[in-house]
Structure formats: structure tokens, C-alpha cells
Amino acid sequence: MNNNHIEKVIPVFSAAFALIYIVSVEMNWALFTYHPKIKQWGWLVEPSRDGPPMYWYGWLVTSTLGATAASVIALPLLKNRPTPYWLGWIVPLLVILSVFYLFRDWFLR
């Protein structure tokens, strides 16, 4: 894959990562769970074992794999088109606004 192809899929990756991340957090689609108190890992979402579990690592991996798949699928579609730079900025900004909306009660305390 040459630099021109990478330049075309980076905005797609960024947009897909942001969208998949917000959905992963809201739906709790973590590929694995870390239990820091007992230093154990588990597949998918697990309930608390001894203290609060951490899903953040699982959300990141879920988002990365999903965004990578979206980029690979988009590559042939973008091969002969201009690079959609706006996509890498507008979608993450919309996701940031949606996070503010979803957590509005926390911000308005």
C-alpha cells in the first residue's frame, strides 16, 4: 500500500473509529475486560469480580478493529476519488458533540 492509499483511508479510519467508539461505549461492546484489583483479563464484557472492571481497553480494540475493517472496505471505493479530508474532522467533531449530549447531566451539575 503506497502513501496515496494511506492518505485516502486515514480520514475514513478516523471517522469510523469515532463512530464505533461512541457506539461501543454506549452499548458496552468491549472485546475484553480487565479487572485491575485482581490483575485478570476476560473475554467480552464481564461483571465485576473484585472491584470495578475496566472496559476501556476492550472498547479501544473494538473500535480499532472496526475502523480498520471500514478502511479496508473503503479503499477500493476511494481509489479514483479525491481524499475526503473533511470526513476525518467532521465526524469526530459530531461524536464529541454527541458525548456532550449523552453526558449533559454530568456537565450541568
C-alpha positions in Angstrom: 0.0 0.0 0.0 1.6 3.3 -1.0 1.3 6.7 0.7 -1.5 7.8 -1.6 -3.7 4.9 -0.4 -2.9 5.6 3.2 -3.8 9.3 2.8 -7.2 8.3 1.4 -8.1 5.8 4.2 -6.9 7.8 7.2 -10.0 10.1 7.2 -12.2 7.0 6.8 -10.4 5.3 9.7 -10.7 8.4 11.9 -14.4 8.8 11.2 -15.2 5.1 11.6 -13.2 4.9 14.8 -15.0 7.8 16.4 -18.4 6.4 15.4 -17.7 2.9 16.5 -16.1 4.1 19.8 -19.2 6.1 20.8 -21.4 3.1 20.0 -19.1 0.7 21.8 -19.2 2.8 24.9 -22.9 3.3 24.9 -23.7 -0.4 24.1 -20.7 -1.7 26.1 -19.3 -3.7 23.3 -15.9 -4.5 24.8 -13.8 -7.3 23.3 -12.3 -7.9 26.7 -12.5 -6.8 30.3 -9.7 -6.0 32.7 -10.1 -6.5 36.4 -7.3 -4.3 37.9 -7.7 -5.3 41.5 -7.0 -9.0 40.8 -5.0 -8.3 37.6 -7.0 -10.6 35.4 -8.3 -10.3 31.8 -11.5 -11.8 30.5 -13.1 -12.0 27.1 -16.0 -9.8 26.2 -17.9 -7.9 28.9 -17.7 -9.5 32.3 -19.3 -8.4 35.6 -17.2 -7.2 38.5 -15.1 -9.9 40.2 -13.5 -8.0 43.0 -13.7 -4.3 42.4 -14.8 -2.3 39.4 -13.9 -3.8 35.9 -12.3 -1.7 33.2 -13.9 -1.9 29.7 -11.9 0.9 28.1 -9.2 -1.3 26.6 -11.9 -3.5 25.1 -13.7 -0.5 23.6 -10.4 0.7 22.0 -9.7 -2.7 20.4 -13.3 -3.0 19.2 -13.1 0.5 17.7 -9.7 -0.1 16.1 -10.7 -3.4 14.5 -14.0 -1.9 13.2 -12.3 1.2 11.8 -9.6 -1.0 10.2 -12.3 -3.1 8.5 -14.1 0.0 7.3 -10.9 1.4 5.9 -10.1 -1.8 4.0 -13.6 -1.9 2.6 -13.4 1.8 1.6 -10.0 1.6 -0.1 -11.3 0.3 -3.5 -14.1 2.8 -3.4 -11.7 5.7 -2.8 -9.0 4.6 -5.2 -10.0 7.0 -8.0 -11.6 9.7 -5.9 -10.2 12.7 -4.1 -9.2 12.3 -0.5 -12.1 13.0 1.8 -10.2 15.1 4.4 -13.4 16.6 5.8 -14.6 13.2 6.9 -11.7 12.8 9.3 -12.7 16.1 11.0 -16.5 16.5 10.8 -17.4 13.0 12.1 -15.2 13.2 15.2 -16.5 16.7 15.9 -20.0 15.3 15.7 -19.1 12.5 18.1 -17.7 15.0 20.5 -20.9 16.9 20.5 -22.9 13.6 21.0 -20.7 12.8 24.0 -21.5 16.2 25.5 -25.2 15.5 24.8 -25.1 12.0 26.3 -23.3 13.2 29.5 -25.2 16.5 29.7 -26.4 15.7 33.2 -22.8 15.3 34.4 -21.7 18.6 32.8 -24.7 20.5 34.2 -24.3 19.6 37.8 
